[in-house]
């Protein structure tokens, strides 16, 4: 399939590995040569590469910069099967100033500074809402390699083929209409286990009621508990105050702040108090810092 090239120049606070390895998405993988990442977003296949410009610049015409000018800056090159500059700028959240976010987090809670520096290139993607809902239902009691495999199986069976691109046939995530044709048994055959009935029920609910708009509506979905609900809020609805608490975050809160691992309420209240409107960003920096190093 034919592709087009889109280049975003002079971006700050951007690292592909940080973005794609922090648990927020499941359809991106490093290329065989290790120089780029290949994935599918929306109905488009994409290969993303970052080229570092230089370590320090003496101007402020940089995406993501406020008043300061000393920074590591890169260019982002995308080979895509569709979508214009506005689609990809939104997908990668390029119009958000992450320097302000990071400075605010560190000023309010200096103990998070190591994690922020370690994952300094994280950006929270603007992903398709239905895809995120189903993906995080799949994610419960699961590990990332298996989650990726399960989601890819769903896409190959129910998603639209995007043709042979970047070395293999790739598939879009299925629309809610197409997903509504899936039966529990078909999903069981794809090795989705007990999640199959939740996926079928969630798809039906989405078809009938439309996209959920808040936490109460998200957690009302079949198979969605507090952790998954907060993931859907953060990664699907881009509610960046959400603070998902999984096994890794429980360990982080225990190690850094001496929380009992079962004190979920206390952790949530602490995150709201310390990180406020930026709690979701804090969760991503902390999650990546702990998971990647271990």
C-alpha positions as CSV (number, residue, x, y, z in Angstrom):
1,X,0.0,0.0,0.0
2,X,1.2,3.5,-0.8
3,X,2.3,5.7,2.1
4,X,2.9,9.4,2.6
5,X,5.5,11.1,4.8
6,X,4.7,13.6,7.5
7,X,7.4,15.4,9.4
8,X,7.0,17.3,12.7
9,X,10.1,19.4,13.4
10,X,11.6,20.6,16.7
11,X,9.6,18.6,19.2
12,X,10.5,18.6,22.9
13,X,9.7,15.9,25.5
14,X,9.2,13.1,23.0
15,X,10.6,9.6,23.0
16,X,9.0,6.7,21.1
17,X,10.1,4.0,23.5
18,X,8.8,6.0,26.5
19,X,5.5,6.5,24.7
20,X,4.9,3.0,23.5
21,X,6.4,1.0,26.4
22,X,4.5,2.7,29.3
23,X,1.4,0.5,29.1
24,X,-1.0,2.9,27.4
25,X,-1.3,1.2,24.0
26,X,-0.9,-2.3,22.5
27,X,-0.6,-2.0,18.7
28,X,2.9,-0.6,18.4
29,X,6.1,-2.6,18.2
30,X,9.7,-1.7,17.4
31,X,10.9,-2.4,13.9
32,X,13.4,-5.2,13.2
33,X,16.2,-2.7,12.7
34,X,15.4,-1.0,16.0
35,X,15.3,2.5,14.4
36,X,11.5,3.0,14.4
37,X,8.2,1.8,15.7
38,X,5.4,0.4,13.6
39,X,1.8,0.4,14.6
40,X,-1.8,1.0,13.7
41,X,-3.8,4.0,14.9
42,X,-7.4,4.5,13.9
43,X,-7.7,3.2,10.4
44,X,-4.1,3.9,9.5
45,X,-0.8,2.0,9.6
46,X,2.2,4.1,10.5
47,X,5.9,3.8,10.9
48,X,7.4,6.4,13.3
49,X,11.0,7.5,13.5
50,X,12.7,10.2,15.7
51,X,15.8,12.0,14.8
52,X,17.6,14.0,17.4
53,X,18.3,17.6,16.4
54,X,20.7,18.7,19.1
55,X,20.9,18.8,22.8
56,X,20.6,22.5,23.4
57,X,18.9,25.2,21.4
58,X,18.9,29.0,21.7
59,X,15.5,29.7,20.3
60,X,11.9,29.1,21.4
61,X,10.3,28.0,18.2
62,X,9.9,24.5,19.5
63,X,6.8,22.4,20.0
64,X,6.2,21.9,23.7
65,X,8.4,24.8,24.9
66,X,7.4,27.6,27.1
67,X,9.8,30.4,27.9
68,X,12.9,28.2,28.4
69,X,15.1,27.4,25.4
70,X,17.7,24.9,26.7
71,X,16.3,21.5,25.7
72,X,16.7,18.2,23.9
73,X,14.8,18.5,20.6
74,X,13.9,16.0,17.9
75,X,12.2,15.7,14.6
76,X,9.4,13.1,14.2
77,X,9.0,11.5,10.8
78,X,5.9,9.4,10.1
79,X,5.2,7.2,7.1
80,X,1.4,6.8,7.1
81,X,-1.3,5.2,5.0
82,X,-3.7,8.1,5.8
83,X,-4.5,10.9,8.2
84,X,-3.2,14.4,7.8
85,X,-0.9,16.5,10.0
86,X,-3.8,17.5,12.3
87,X,-4.8,13.9,13.0
88,X,-1.2,12.8,13.9
89,X,-0.5,16.0,15.9
90,X,-3.6,15.2,17.9
91,X,-2.8,11.5,18.2
92,X,0.7,12.2,19.6
93,X,-0.6,15.1,21.7
94,X,1.9,17.4,20.2
95,X,0.1,20.6,21.2
96,X,0.4,19.9,24.9
97,X,3.3,21.6,26.7
98,X,4.8,18.7,28.8
99,X,7.5,21.0,30.3
100,X,4.8,22.8,32.3
101,X,3.3,19.4,33.4
102,X,6.6,18.0,34.5
103,X,7.7,21.2,36.3
104,X,4.4,21.3,38.2
105,X,4.6,17.6,39.2
106,X,8.2,18.0,40.5
107,X,7.4,21.3,42.3
108,X,4.5,19.7,44.1
109,X,6.2,16.4,44.8
110,X,10.1,16.5,44.4
111,X,10.3,12.7,45.1
112,X,8.8,12.0,41.7
113,X,11.7,13.8,39.9
114,X,13.7,10.7,39.1
115,X,10.7,9.0,37.5
116,X,9.9,12.1,35.5
117,X,13.4,12.4,34.2
118,X,13.5,8.6,33.4
119,X,10.3,8.8,31.3
120,X,10.8,12.4,30.1
121,X,9.6,11.5,26.6
122,X,6.2,10.1,27.5
123,X,3.2,11.6,25.9
124,X,-0.4,10.4,26.5
125,X,-1.8,9.4,23.2
126,X,-5.3,10.4,22.0
127,X,-6.5,6.9,21.1
128,X,-9.8,5.7,19.6
129,X,-12.4,5.5,22.5
130,X,-14.0,2.2,21.5
131,X,-10.7,0.6,20.8
132,X,-9.4,1.7,24.2
133,X,-12.5,0.4,26.0
134,X,-12.2,-3.1,24.5
135,X,-8.4,-3.2,24.8
136,X,-8.4,-2.5,28.5
137,X,-11.2,-5.1,29.1
138,X,-8.8,-7.5,27.4
139,X,-6.0,-6.3,29.6
140,X,-7.5,-7.4,32.9
141,X,-5.4,-10.1,34.7
142,X,-3.2,-10.2,31.6
143,X,0.4,-9.4,30.6
144,X,1.3,-7.0,27.8
145,X,2.7,-9.5,25.3
146,X,-0.5,-11.6,25.6
147,X,-2.7,-8.5,25.5
148,X,-1.1,-7.5,22.2
149,X,-1.6,-11.0,20.8
150,X,-5.3,-11.0,21.8
151,X,-6.0,-7.6,20.3
152,X,-4.2,-8.5,17.1
153,X,-6.3,-11.7,16.8
154,X,-9.5,-9.5,17.2
155,X,-8.3,-7.1,14.5
156,X,-7.4,-9.9,12.0
157,X,-10.8,-11.5,12.4
158,X,-13.0,-8.5,12.5
159,X,-11.0,-5.5,11.4
160,X,-10.6,-4.0,7.9
161,X,-7.5,-5.1,6.1
162,X,-5.1,-2.1,5.4
163,X,-3.2,-4.2,2.9
164,X,0.4,-5.2,2.8
165,X,2.3,-2.4,4.4
166,X,5.7,-2.3,6.2
167,X,6.3,-5.9,5.4
168,X,3.1,-7.6,6.4
169,X,-0.7,-7.4,6.1
170,X,-2.1,-5.1,8.8
171,X,-5.6,-4.6,10.1
172,X,-7.5,-1.7,11.6
173,X,-9.2,-2.2,14.9
174,X,-12.8,-3.2,14.2
175,X,-15.6,-0.6,14.2
176,X,-18.3,-1.1,16.9
177,X,-20.7,-2.2,14.2
178,X,-18.3,-4.9,12.9
179,X,-17.4,-5.9,16.5
180,X,-21.1,-6.3,17.2
181,X,-21.2,-9.4,14.9
182,X,-18.8,-11.3,17.2
183,X,-20.1,-14.1,19.4
184,X,-18.9,-15.2,22.7
185,X,-17.8,-18.5,21.2
186,X,-15.9,-16.9,18.4
187,X,-14.0,-14.8,20.9
188,X,-13.4,-17.8,23.1
189,X,-11.8,-19.5,20.0
190,X,-9.4,-16.5,19.8
191,X,-8.2,-17.4,23.3
192,X,-9.9,-14.5,25.0
193,X,-11.3,-16.7,27.8
194,X,-13.8,-15.2,30.3
195,X,-13.2,-11.8,28.8
196,X,-15.2,-12.9,25.7
197,X,-18.6,-12.3,27.3
198,X,-17.5,-8.9,28.6
199,X,-16.4,-7.8,25.2
200,X,-19.7,-8.9,23.6
201,X,-21.7,-7.2,26.3
202,X,-19.6,-4.0,26.3
203,X,-19.9,-3.8,22.5
204,X,-23.7,-4.1,22.7
205,X,-23.8,-1.4,25.4
206,X,-21.6,0.9,23.4
207,X,-23.8,0.4,20.3
208,X,-27.0,1.2,22.3
209,X,-25.7,4.1,24.5
210,X,-22.7,5.6,22.7
211,X,-19.4,6.5,24.1
212,X,-19.3,6.8,27.9
213,X,-18.4,10.3,29.2
214,X,-17.4,10.0,32.8
215,X,-16.2,7.5,35.4
216,X,-19.6,6.4,36.5
217,X,-20.6,5.6,32.9
218,X,-17.3,3.7,32.3
219,X,-17.4,1.6,35.4
220,X,-21.0,0.6,34.5
221,X,-19.6,-1.5,31.6
222,X,-19.5,-5.3,32.0
223,X,-16.1,-6.5,33.1
224,X,-14.8,-3.0,34.1
225,X,-13.5,-2.5,37.6
226,X,-11.9,0.6,39.2
227,X,-8.4,0.0,37.7
228,X,-9.6,-0.7,34.2
229,X,-12.1,2.2,34.4
230,X,-9.3,4.6,35.3
231,X,-7.2,3.3,32.4
232,X,-10.1,3.9,30.0
233,X,-10.6,7.3,31.5
234,X,-6.9,8.2,31.1
235,X,-6.1,6.6,27.8
236,X,-9.5,6.6,26.0
237,X,-11.2,9.8,27.3
238,X,-8.0,11.6,28.0
239,X,-9.1,12.5,31.5
240,X,-5.6,13.2,32.7
241,X,-6.5,13.4,36.4
242,X,-7.3,9.7,36.4
243,X,-4.8,7.6,38.4
244,X,-5.0,3.8,37.5
245,X,-3.7,1.6,40.3
246,X,-2.4,-1.8,39.1
247,X,0.1,-4.2,40.6
248,X,3.0,-2.0,39.6
249,X,1.5,1.2,41.0
250,X,0.7,-0.6,44.3
251,X,4.4,-1.6,44.6
252,X,5.5,1.9,43.7
253,X,3.2,3.5,46.4
254,X,4.4,0.9,48.9
255,X,8.1,1.6,48.2
256,X,8.0,5.3,47.8
257,X,5.3,6.3,50.3
258,X,4.9,3.2,52.6
259,X,1.3,2.5,51.7
260,X,-0.2,-0.9,52.5
261,X,-0.7,-2.6,49.1
262,X,-4.4,-3.0,49.8
263,X,-5.0,0.7,50.6
264,X,-6.3,1.7,47.2
265,X,-8.5,4.4,48.6
266,X,-5.5,6.0,50.4
267,X,-3.4,5.8,47.3
268,X,-6.1,7.5,45.2
269,X,-6.6,10.3,47.7
270,X,-2.8,10.8,47.9
271,X,-2.5,11.0,44.1
272,X,-5.4,13.5,43.9
273,X,-3.8,15.6,46.7
274,X,-0.2,15.5,45.4
275,X,-0.6,15.4,41.7
276,X,-4.1,16.9,41.2
277,X,-5.1,17.6,37.6
278,X,-1.8,15.9,36.4
279,X,-2.3,12.6,38.3
280,X,-2.5,10.6,35.1
281,X,0.9,11.9,33.9
282,X,2.4,11.1,37.2
283,X,1.1,7.6,37.0
284,X,2.7,7.1,33.6
285,X,6.1,8.4,34.7
286,X,6.0,6.2,37.8
287,X,4.7,3.1,36.0
288,X,7.4,3.4,33.3
289,X,10.2,4.1,35.8
290,X,9.5,1.0,37.9
291,X,8.4,-1.4,35.2
292,X,11.2,-0.6,32.7
293,X,14.0,-0.8,35.3
294,X,12.7,-4.1,36.7
